[in-house]
Amino acid sequence: MSKSLAAVAVAILYQEGKFLMQLRDDFPGIIYPGHWGLFGGHLEPGETPEAALKRELLEEINYAIPLGGCCRTAAPIKFRSYADNRVIRHVFHAPLQVSLDALVLNEGWDLGLVKLEDIQRGKCYSSKAGQERPLGDIHQRILLEFVARA
């Protein structure tokens, strides 16, 4: 009997050629501890990926991402899904419509707008950590594939 995959929704949020990323807490037992990654999280039972994305962004950074309706130009667009033996990641993209100062980091160690050069190098400096920290492999892959598709 096969075990069902966990499902998560993640956001590629961009502004002025940079990508919003979260420096994950450096706690043992979490996936990619102390690594830069995309914001998002697990789907609740019966929740759509779009609804999970909206909920997770509110919980993690207090960002109300526009979903459809009058704000269609800023609504997240499905990029693609990535599956491995543990999880399926539903990846969406949208412009970040506010400044970093308007975001409230409620989960994670740091956040920042990461340059493409840092994504290509696979690491980025964090002022809160006081050092460069690596990007999570899958997050780097997603962003590089997103940039390459244009």
Backbone torsions as a table, in degrees:
resi	resn	phi	psi	omega
1	MET	NA	129.3	-177.1
2	SER	-85.6	143.1	177.2
3	LYS	-83.8	136.0	180.0
4	SER	-75.2	149.4	-179.1
5	LEU	-77.7	145.1	170.1
6	ALA	-69.4	151.5	179.8
7	ALA	-122.2	135.3	176.9
8	VAL	-132.0	157.0	173.9
9	ALA	-120.1	130.9	179.7
10	VAL	-129.8	155.7	-175.0
11	ALA	-118.3	130.6	165.4
12	ILE	-95.2	104.2	178.4
13	LEU	-108.5	128.6	-173.6
14	TYR	-129.4	153.6	-179.6
15	GLN	-156.7	124.4	176.6
16	GLU	50.8	44.8	175.9
17	GLY	76.6	9.6	178.4
18	LYS	-120.8	163.3	-174.1
19	PHE	-122.5	131.5	179.6
20	LEU	-73.1	125.5	178.8
21	MET	-134.6	158.0	179.3
22	GLN	-111.8	131.9	168.4
23	LEU	-85.2	111.0	-176.4
24	ARG	-66.4	151.3	176.6
25	ASP	-55.9	150.9	-179.1
26	ASP	-97.5	58.1	-179.0
27	PHE	-105.7	132.1	174.5
28	PRO	-61.1	147.0	176.2
29	GLY	95.9	-11.1	174.6
30	ILE	-101.2	159.9	178.1
31	ILE	-73.9	134.5	179.8
32	TYR	53.9	54.0	177.5
33	PRO	-63.8	136.2	177.9
34	GLY	68.7	16.9	179.6
35	HIS	-110.6	153.4	171.9
36	TRP	-77.1	138.2	178.5
37	GLY	-150.6	177.0	178.0
38	LEU	-84.6	152.2	177.0
39	PHE	-76.2	147.9	178.3
40	GLY	148.5	-170.8	179.9
41	GLY	179.2	-171.9	-173.9
42	HIS	-67.1	146.4	172.1
43	LEU	-78.7	137.7	172.7
44	GLU	-79.4	158.5	178.6
45	PRO	-54.0	128.5	178.5
46	GLY	79.9	-0.4	-177.1
47	GLU	-87.9	139.7	175.8
48	THR	-78.8	158.0	175.6
49	PRO	-57.5	-39.0	179.8
50	GLU	-63.3	-44.2	179.2
51	ALA	-66.4	-38.8	178.0
52	ALA	-63.8	-41.4	178.8
53	LEU	-59.9	-47.4	179.7
54	LYS	-60.4	-47.1	-179.1
55	ARG	-63.3	-46.5	-177.8
56	GLU	-63.2	-41.5	179.8
57	LEU	-66.2	-36.0	174.9
58	LEU	-65.4	-44.3	-178.5
59	GLU	-67.1	-43.0	-171.2
60	GLU	-83.5	-37.4	-175.6
61	ILE	-136.7	9.9	179.9
62	ASN	56.7	40.2	-179.7
63	TYR	-110.8	119.8	177.9
64	ALA	-91.7	93.3	-179.4
65	ILE	-71.4	132.2	178.6
66	PRO	-64.5	136.0	177.7
67	LEU	-124.8	100.6	174.9
68	GLY	65.4	-156.7	178.3
69	GLY	62.5	-138.5	-175.9
70	CYS	-70.8	-16.5	-174.4
71	CYS	-107.2	33.7	-175.1
72	ARG	-53.5	-33.2	-177.4
73	THR	-65.2	-25.7	-179.4
74	ALA	-103.2	-4.3	-178.2
75	ALA	-65.9	146.9	180.0
76	PRO	-66.6	143.9	179.1
77	ILE	-114.3	136.4	178.7
78	LYS	-66.5	126.5	175.9
79	PHE	-88.4	-63.6	176.0
80	ARG	-174.0	179.3	176.2
81	SER	-116.4	147.0	177.6
82	TYR	-123.9	126.4	179.8
83	ALA	-124.1	141.7	170.1
84	ASP	-130.8	-161.4	-176.0
85	ASN	-77.3	-4.1	-179.5
86	ARG	-117.5	-35.0	-167.6
87	VAL	-148.4	150.6	168.4
88	ILE	-111.5	127.2	-179.7
89	ARG	-104.8	118.9	175.1
90	HIS	-92.5	114.6	-172.3
91	VAL	-107.1	127.8	178.6
92	PHE	-119.8	158.1	175.4
93	HIS	-135.5	151.1	178.7
94	ALA	-167.4	154.8	173.3
95	PRO	-69.2	144.8	172.4
96	LEU	-80.7	119.8	-170.9
97	GLN	-94.3	4.7	-179.5
98	VAL	-133.3	165.9	175.4
99	SER	-77.9	162.3	177.1
100	LEU	-58.6	-34.2	-179.8
101	ASP	-62.1	-23.5	-179.0
102	ALA	-81.4	-12.6	-178.8
103	LEU	-89.4	146.3	178.1
104	VAL	-118.7	113.4	-178.6
105	LEU	-77.4	107.7	179.6
106	ASN	-103.1	-11.1	-179.5
107	GLU	-146.0	129.4	-179.7
108	GLY	110.2	175.3	-174.4
109	TRP	-93.8	-36.7	-176.7
110	ASP	-158.6	168.5	172.4
111	LEU	-144.0	158.2	178.8
112	GLY	-172.5	163.5	172.5
113	LEU	-90.9	115.5	-171.2
114	VAL	-99.5	132.3	179.4
115	LYS	-75.1	153.1	177.9
116	LEU	-57.1	-38.8	-180.0
117	GLU	-59.3	-39.3	178.2
118	ASP	-69.6	-37.5	177.2
119	ILE	-63.3	-43.7	178.7
120	GLN	-63.4	-38.1	178.6
121	ARG	-72.6	-24.1	179.9
122	GLY	84.2	18.7	176.7
123	LYS	-158.1	157.4	-176.3
124	CYS	-148.7	144.8	179.2
125	TYR	-76.4	140.1	174.0
126	SER	-120.3	123.9	177.4
127	SER	-68.3	-32.1	179.0
128	LYS	-71.3	-37.5	177.6
129	ALA	-81.3	-23.1	-178.4
130	GLY	72.6	24.9	-177.8
131	GLN	-164.8	166.4	170.9
132	GLU	-74.8	142.0	177.3
133	ARG	-128.2	149.6	-177.4
134	PRO	-75.1	156.6	170.0
135	LEU	-84.8	146.1	171.2
136	GLY	-63.3	137.7	-175.6
137	ASP	-52.8	-48.7	-176.6
138	ILE	-66.9	-34.6	-179.4
139	HIS	-69.2	-39.6	175.6
140	GLN	-63.1	-45.3	179.7
141	ARG	-60.1	-46.6	-179.9
142	ILE	-58.3	-48.5	-177.6
143	LEU	-65.8	-41.1	178.8
144	LEU	-65.1	-38.7	177.5
145	GLU	-69.2	-35.6	177.8
146	PHE	-64.2	-45.9	-179.6
147	VAL	-65.0	-39.6	-177.5
148	ALA	-68.7	-23.9	-176.1
149	ARG	-71.5	-17.0	-177.3
150	ALA	-80.1	NA	NA
